[in-house]
Amino acid sequence: MAEPRVLIVGAGLAGLAAAVGLARAGFASLVVDQARAPGGAIHRQPLPGVAAHGLPAQRRRWQNLRAEVTAEGDRIEILCNHRFAGIDADGVALLTGERSRFIRPAAVILATGATERVVPVPGWTLPGVTTVGAIQTQLKTTGEPPAGRVLLAGSGPLLCAAAAELAAAGNPPVAIVEAGRPFRHAADALALPAGYLAEASAHLARLLLARVPIRCGMHLSRIDRHGDTLVARAEGGGRHLDFAVDRIGLHDGIRPNGYGAAGTTVPVALAGDAREALGARAALEDGRRAGAALAARLAGRPVPPDMSPALERERAAQQRLRRIHAHDLGARLVAIGDDTVLCRCENRTAGDLRALGGDPTDRELRLRGRFAMGRCQGRFCGEWVRRLQGDDPADAPLGAVRLPVRPLPLADLIDAGEPDEEN
């Protein structure tokens, strides 16, 4: 087929739903994803020969969407094992992977999902400590849970969901350490949509059967390694508990991952959790919205509103979940010691940040402090640097998008050749 007019980055729910919306309006698209198969984080596809995990409702949702994609034929091309390296001011995008190339899309939709948040604690960079999302990815792709004793800690509904998945796979975690007190908010919980309640009930039932304790009102204050064993201390409410485990999964919520939307001459839209972290149900609806809105814009028609009633319901549900899991994040941040690593790319600590003085400029933070100067360009450490300064990271992000949006070998630039002509 001819070079597709719209480039969609991310082959999860939002990206594929956007591609379907564009196709139904008469526009072709190229969907690229760095994974080996479409699916995104929620519907991560297993390796060959491995049975798929997930609730039946989730599997049906994914199967229905894939059927819609297939029905559109060659209007939707999916290219996996490829990465989006950014788009320049002239509208030239670079893709790298099995085949590097420059393309000139008429528009771009970033459907790159969400970034998992982890509040830094001493020892969070030790071997054996990962995000909960990484544990889920291992389970979904290999069908095997992590070996040994597993502890999940942080805050949010993903902790119980991941713990239930581990229990179903035969290795329930030794405990969940939850910073909030969600069981004190029964009225708020009962007001959630029926689908949320059904999913939560299924997870909690599995955890009860597996006898997984949930330690609420507590958070990890430090992690140490003794030989092959990780020792995590949980504190809260004037008490503390120590856990000796082999693997720790950390999770403190998610935030939108729209990194890469630099100024360019072509329209760039965000879809799903890349635009607003509202979860999987909203990602599907928002992908359809983004595809329809971009199609209208390219055709010169009135653009539909950004929010539909369905998206508003999901936003209200997510706000309710945040209230249910609310906790004193400020107190946790104040307690961060000087030895706590904030930027794992450059191994910069909270002490390094405080040594810069009371009100360092962004230039001083980056050039003297080396924050947001590593591989991730501040996508992980930027929030915590800002919060420790007393600033809102949403109002003043640390650093700016630069091309390429991720480090890449010079060979990728050489192999890409000249930009394809605009169709």
C-alpha positions as CSV (number, residue, x, y, z in Angstrom):
1,M,0.0,0.0,0.0
2,A,1.0,3.6,-0.4
3,E,2.8,5.4,2.5
4,P,0.0,5.8,5.2
5,R,-1.2,9.3,5.8
6,V,-1.5,9.0,9.6
7,L,1.1,7.6,12.0
8,I,-0.2,6.0,15.2
9,V,2.4,5.3,17.9
10,G,1.1,2.4,20.1
11,A,-0.8,-0.7,19.2
12,G,-2.9,-1.0,22.4
13,L,-6.5,-0.3,22.9
14,A,-6.4,3.5,22.1
15,G,-4.1,3.2,19.1
16,L,-6.0,0.4,17.4
17,A,-9.4,2.1,18.2
18,A,-8.1,5.3,16.6
19,A,-6.9,3.4,13.5
20,V,-10.4,1.9,13.2
21,G,-12.0,5.4,13.5
22,L,-9.7,6.8,10.8
23,A,-10.3,3.9,8.5
24,R,-14.1,4.2,8.7
25,A,-13.7,7.9,7.8
26,G,-11.6,6.9,4.7
27,F,-8.1,7.5,6.1
28,A,-5.3,4.9,6.1
29,S,-2.8,4.6,9.0
30,L,0.4,3.0,10.0
31,V,0.4,1.7,13.6
32,V,3.8,1.1,15.1
33,D,4.7,-0.5,18.4
34,Q,8.0,-1.5,20.1
35,A,6.5,-4.8,21.3
36,R,6.6,-8.0,19.3
37,A,2.8,-8.1,18.9
38,P,-0.2,-5.6,19.4
39,G,-1.8,-5.4,22.7
40,G,-0.2,-2.6,24.8
41,A,0.3,-3.0,28.5
42,I,-3.2,-4.3,29.4
43,H,-3.4,-6.8,26.6
44,R,0.2,-7.8,26.4
45,Q,0.4,-10.9,24.1
46,P,2.0,-14.1,25.4
47,L,4.9,-15.8,23.7
48,P,4.1,-18.6,21.3
49,G,2.7,-21.6,23.2
50,V,1.8,-19.7,26.3
51,A,-1.9,-19.4,27.4
52,A,-3.3,-15.8,27.6
53,H,-4.1,-14.4,31.0
54,G,-6.8,-11.9,32.0
55,L,-10.4,-11.7,32.9
56,P,-12.9,-13.0,30.3
57,A,-14.4,-9.5,29.8
58,Q,-11.0,-8.2,29.0
59,R,-10.3,-10.9,26.5
60,R,-13.6,-10.3,24.8
61,R,-12.9,-6.6,24.5
62,W,-9.6,-7.3,22.9
63,Q,-11.0,-9.9,20.5
64,N,-13.7,-7.6,19.4
65,L,-11.3,-4.7,18.7
66,R,-9.0,-7.0,16.7
67,A,-11.9,-8.1,14.6
68,E,-12.7,-4.5,13.8
69,V,-9.1,-3.9,12.8
70,T,-9.1,-6.9,10.5
71,A,-12.4,-5.8,8.9
72,E,-10.7,-2.6,7.7
73,G,-8.2,-4.5,5.6
74,D,-5.2,-2.6,4.2
75,R,-6.4,0.7,5.5
76,I,-4.6,-0.3,8.8
77,E,-1.0,-1.5,8.7
78,I,0.5,-2.6,12.0
79,L,4.3,-2.6,12.3
80,C,5.6,-4.2,15.5
81,N,9.2,-4.4,16.8
82,H,9.6,-0.7,15.8
83,R,10.1,2.4,17.9
84,F,9.0,6.0,17.3
85,A,12.1,8.2,17.6
86,G,10.3,11.5,17.2
87,I,9.0,14.0,14.6
88,D,10.9,17.1,13.6
89,A,9.6,20.7,13.0
90,D,9.2,19.9,9.3
91,G,6.9,16.9,9.9
92,V,9.5,14.2,9.3
93,A,9.1,11.2,11.7
94,L,11.9,8.6,12.3
95,L,11.0,5.0,12.9
96,T,13.7,2.5,14.1
97,G,13.7,-1.2,14.6
98,E,13.8,-4.1,12.1
99,R,13.8,-1.5,9.4
100,S,14.7,2.2,10.1
101,R,13.0,4.8,7.9
102,F,11.9,8.4,7.7
103,I,8.3,9.0,6.8
104,R,6.2,12.2,6.2
105,P,2.8,11.5,7.8
106,A,-0.1,13.9,7.5
107,A,-0.7,13.6,11.2
108,V,0.4,11.7,14.3
109,I,-1.5,10.1,17.1
110,L,0.5,9.2,20.2
111,A,-1.3,6.3,22.0
112,T,1.7,5.4,24.1
113,G,-0.2,4.6,27.3
114,A,0.8,5.6,30.8
115,T,4.0,5.8,32.8
116,E,4.1,3.9,36.1
117,R,4.9,6.0,39.1
118,V,7.2,4.8,41.9
119,V,7.9,7.0,44.9
120,P,11.7,6.7,45.5
121,V,12.9,5.0,48.7
122,P,16.4,3.9,49.6
123,G,17.1,0.7,47.8
124,W,14.5,1.0,45.1
125,T,17.2,0.6,42.4
126,L,18.5,-2.7,43.8
127,P,18.5,-5.9,41.7
128,G,15.2,-7.7,42.2
129,V,13.2,-4.5,42.7
130,T,11.0,-3.6,39.7
131,T,7.7,-2.0,39.0
132,V,4.5,-4.0,39.5
133,G,3.9,-3.4,35.7
134,A,7.2,-5.3,35.0
135,I,6.0,-8.2,37.0
136,Q,2.7,-8.3,35.1
137,T,4.5,-8.1,31.8
138,Q,6.6,-11.2,32.8
139,L,3.5,-13.1,33.8
140,K,1.6,-12.2,30.7
141,T,4.3,-12.9,28.2
142,T,5.8,-16.1,29.8
143,G,2.9,-17.4,31.7
144,E,5.2,-17.9,34.7
145,P,5.2,-15.8,37.9
146,P,8.5,-14.6,39.4
147,A,10.1,-17.3,41.4
148,G,10.4,-17.1,45.2
149,R,8.8,-14.7,47.7
150,V,7.2,-11.6,46.2
151,L,6.1,-8.4,47.9
152,L,4.0,-5.8,46.3
153,A,4.0,-2.2,47.7
154,G,2.8,1.3,47.0
155,S,-0.7,2.4,46.4
156,G,-3.6,1.9,44.0
157,P,-5.9,-0.8,42.6
158,L,-3.2,-2.3,40.4
159,L,-1.6,-3.8,43.5
160,C,-4.6,-6.1,44.2
161,A,-5.1,-6.9,40.5
162,A,-1.5,-7.9,40.1
163,A,-1.5,-9.9,43.4
164,A,-4.6,-11.8,42.2
165,E,-2.9,-12.6,38.9
166,L,0.1,-13.9,40.8
167,A,-2.1,-16.0,43.0
168,A,-3.9,-17.4,39.9
169,A,-0.5,-18.3,38.5
170,G,0.4,-20.3,41.6
171,N,2.7,-17.8,43.5
172,P,0.7,-15.4,45.6
173,P,2.6,-12.5,47.1
174,V,3.6,-12.7,50.7
175,A,1.8,-9.4,51.3
176,I,0.5,-6.2,49.8
177,V,1.7,-3.0,51.5
178,E,-0.9,-0.2,50.6
179,A,-0.2,3.4,51.7
180,G,-3.9,4.3,51.6
181,R,-6.7,2.9,53.6
182,P,-9.2,1.8,50.9
183,F,-11.3,-0.4,53.1
184,R,-12.4,2.6,55.1
185,H,-14.1,4.1,52.1
186,A,-16.9,1.5,51.5
187,A,-19.5,4.1,50.5
188,D,-17.2,5.6,47.8
189,A,-16.3,2.1,46.6
190,L,-20.0,1.0,46.3
191,A,-20.6,4.0,44.1
192,L,-18.1,2.8,41.4
193,P,-19.5,1.5,38.1
194,A,-20.6,-2.2,38.1
195,G,-17.7,-3.3,36.0
196,Y,-15.2,-1.9,38.5
197,L,-17.0,-3.6,41.4
198,A,-17.2,-7.0,39.6
199,E,-13.5,-6.9,38.7
200,A,-12.5,-5.8,42.3
201,S,-14.6,-8.5,43.8
202,A,-13.0,-11.2,41.7
203,H,-9.5,-10.0,42.7
204,L,-10.3,-9.8,46.4
205,A,-12.0,-13.2,46.4
206,R,-8.8,-14.7,44.9
207,L,-6.6,-12.9,47.5
208,L,-8.8,-14.2,50.3
209,L,-8.6,-17.8,49.1
210,A,-4.8,-17.4,48.8
211,R,-4.6,-15.7,52.3
212,V,-2.7,-12.7,51.0
213,P,-2.5,-10.1,53.8
214,I,-3.1,-6.4,52.8
215,R,-1.2,-4.1,55.1
216,C,-3.0,-0.7,54.8
217,G,-1.8,2.7,56.0
218,M,1.8,1.6,55.5
219,H,4.6,2.3,53.0
220,L,8.1,1.0,52.4
221,S,10.7,3.3,54.1
222,R,13.8,1.4,52.8
223,I,14.9,-1.7,51.0
224,D,18.2,-3.5,51.8
225,R,19.9,-6.5,50.2
226,H,21.5,-9.2,52.4
227,G,23.1,-11.8,50.1
228,D,20.3,-13.1,47.8
229,T,17.5,-11.7,50.0
230,L,15.8,-8.3,49.9
231,V,14.7,-6.9,53.2
232,A,12.0,-4.3,53.0
233,R,10.8,-2.2,56.0
234,A,7.2,-1.0,56.0
235,E,6.1,1.8,58.3
236,G,2.9,3.6,59.2
237,G,0.6,4.3,62.1
238,G,3.5,4.1,64.6
239,R,4.3,0.5,63.7
240,H,6.7,-1.2,61.4
241,L,7.1,-4.6,59.6
242,D,10.0,-6.2,58.0
243,F,9.7,-8.5,54.9
244,A,12.4,-10.9,53.7
245,V,11.7,-11.6,50.0
246,D,13.2,-12.4,46.7
247,R,11.3,-9.9,44.5
248,I,9.6,-6.6,45.2
249,G,7.1,-4.8,42.9
250,L,6.5,-1.1,43.4
251,H,3.6,0.9,42.1
252,D,2.3,4.4,43.1
253,G,-0.2,5.0,40.3
254,I,0.2,6.1,36.7
255,R,0.6,9.4,34.8
256,P,0.0,10.2,31.1
257,N,2.9,9.3,28.8
258,G,2.6,11.8,26.0
259,Y,6.3,12.3,25.6
260,G,7.3,13.0,22.0
261,A,4.7,15.6,21.1
262,A,7.2,18.3,20.1
263,G,6.3,21.3,17.9
264,T,5.9,20.3,14.3
265,T,4.0,21.3,11.2
266,V,1.6,18.3,11.2
267,P,-1.2,17.7,13.6
268,V,-0.2,15.7,16.7
269,A,-3.0,14.2,18.9
270,L,-2.9,12.2,22.1
271,A,-5.2,9.2,22.8
272,G,-5.9,7.0,25.7
273,D,-3.7,7.1,28.8
274,A,-1.1,9.2,26.9
275,R,-3.7,12.0,27.0
276,E,-5.3,11.4,30.4
277,A,-4.7,8.4,32.7
278,L,-8.2,7.0,32.9
279,G,-7.6,3.3,32.5
280,A,-8.3,0.6,29.9
281,R,-12.1,1.2,29.6
282,A,-11.5,4.8,28.8
283,A,-8.6,4.1,26.4
284,L,-10.8,2.3,24.0
285,E,-13.4,5.1,24.0
286,D,-10.8,7.8,23.8
287,G,-9.1,6.1,20.9
288,R,-12.3,6.1,18.9
289,R,-12.7,9.8,19.8
290,A,-9.1,10.7,18.7
291,G,-9.6,8.9,15.4
292,A,-12.9,10.5,14.6
293,A,-11.6,14.0,15.7
294,L,-8.4,13.7,13.6
295,A,-10.4,12.4,10.6
296,A,-12.7,15.4,10.8
297,R,-9.8,17.8,11.1
298,L,-8.0,16.3,8.1
299,A,-11.3,16.5,6.1
300,G,-12.0,20.1,7.1
301,R,-15.1,19.2,9.1
302,P,-16.1,20.4,12.5
303,V,-14.1,18.5,15.2
304,P,-16.2,16.7,17.8
305,P,-15.8,17.6,21.5
306,D,-12.9,16.1,23.5
307,M,-15.0,14.4,26.1
308,S,-18.0,12.1,25.6
309,P,-20.4,11.0,28.3
310,A,-18.7,7.7,28.5
311,L,-15.3,9.3,29.1
312,E,-16.8,11.6,31.7
313,R,-18.1,8.5,33.6
314,E,-14.6,7.0,33.5
315,R,-13.0,10.2,34.7
316,A,-15.4,10.3,37.6
317,A,-14.7,6.7,38.4
318,Q,-10.9,7.3,38.4
319,Q,-11.3,10.4,40.6
320,R,-13.3,8.2,43.0
321,L,-10.5,5.5,43.0
322,R,-8.0,8.2,43.8
323,R,-10.0,9.3,46.9
324,I,-10.4,5.7,48.0
325,H,-6.6,5.1,47.9
326,A,-5.6,8.6,49.1
327,H,-2.7,8.9,51.5
328,D,-0.2,11.5,52.7
329,L,2.3,11.6,49.8
330,G,3.8,14.8,51.1
331,A,4.8,13.1,54.4
332,R,6.5,10.3,52.4
333,L,8.5,12.8,50.3
334,V,9.6,14.9,53.3
335,A,11.0,11.7,54.8
336,I,13.2,10.9,51.8
337,G,16.8,10.8,53.0
338,D,19.8,12.2,51.2
339,D,20.9,8.7,50.2
340,T,17.8,8.1,48.2
341,V,18.4,7.8,44.4
342,L,16.0,10.1,42.5
343,C,17.6,9.8,39.0
344,R,18.7,6.2,38.3
345,C,20.0,7.2,34.8
346,E,22.8,9.4,36.4
347,N,22.6,7.9,39.9
348,R,21.7,11.3,41.4
349,T,20.3,11.4,44.9
350,A,18.0,13.6,47.0
351,G,21.2,14.8,48.7
352,D,22.6,16.0,45.3
353,L,19.3,17.9,44.8
354,R,19.5,19.6,48.2
355,A,23.1,20.5,47.6
356,L,22.1,22.8,44.8
357,G,20.4,25.2,47.2
358,G,16.9,26.4,47.9
359,D,15.7,27.4,44.4
360,P,17.9,26.1,41.6
361,T,17.0,27.0,38.0
362,D,16.2,24.3,35.5
363,R,19.6,24.9,33.9
364,E,21.3,24.4,37.3
365,L,19.1,21.2,37.9
366,R,20.2,19.8,34.6
367,L,23.8,20.9,34.1
368,R,25.0,21.0,37.7
369,G,22.7,18.5,39.2
370,R,22.5,16.2,36.2
371,F,18.8,15.6,36.7
372,A,16.7,14.8,33.6
373,M,20.0,14.5,31.6
374,G,20.1,10.7,31.3
375,R,18.4,8.2,29.0
376,C,14.9,8.9,30.1
377,Q,15.3,12.7,29.9
378,G,13.4,13.3,33.2
379,R,10.4,11.2,32.4
380,F,10.9,9.3,35.7
381,C,12.9,11.6,38.0
382,G,11.3,14.9,36.9
383,E,8.2,14.5,39.0
384,W,10.0,13.8,42.2
385,V,12.6,16.6,41.7
386,R,9.7,19.0,41.2
387,R,7.7,17.7,44.2
388,L,10.8,17.9,46.5
389,Q,11.1,21.5,45.3
390,G,7.5,22.2,46.3
391,D,6.4,22.6,42.7
392,D,3.6,20.9,40.8
393,P,5.2,18.7,38.1
394,A,2.1,19.2,35.9
395,D,2.6,23.0,35.9
396,A,6.4,23.0,35.5
397,P,7.7,19.8,33.9
398,L,11.5,19.4,34.1
399,G,13.1,19.5,30.7
400,A,11.6,19.6,27.2
401,V,11.1,17.1,24.4
402,R,14.2,16.8,22.2
403,L,14.8,14.7,19.1
404,P,15.4,11.9,19.2
405,V,13.0,11.2,22.0
406,R,15.1,8.2,23.1
407,P,18.8,7.3,22.6
408,L,19.5,5.5,19.3
409,P,22.5,4.2,17.5
410,L,23.9,6.3,14.7
411,A,23.5,3.2,12.4
412,D,19.7,3.7,12.7
413,L,20.0,7.2,11.2
414,I,22.2,6.0,8.4
415,D,20.0,3.1,7.6
416,A,16.9,5.3,7.5
417,G,18.0,7.0,4.3
418,E,16.1,9.9,2.9
419,P,12.5,10.8,4.0
420,D,9.8,9.2,1.9
421,E,7.9,11.7,-0.2
422,E,4.6,12.8,1.1
423,N,1.6,11.0,-0.5
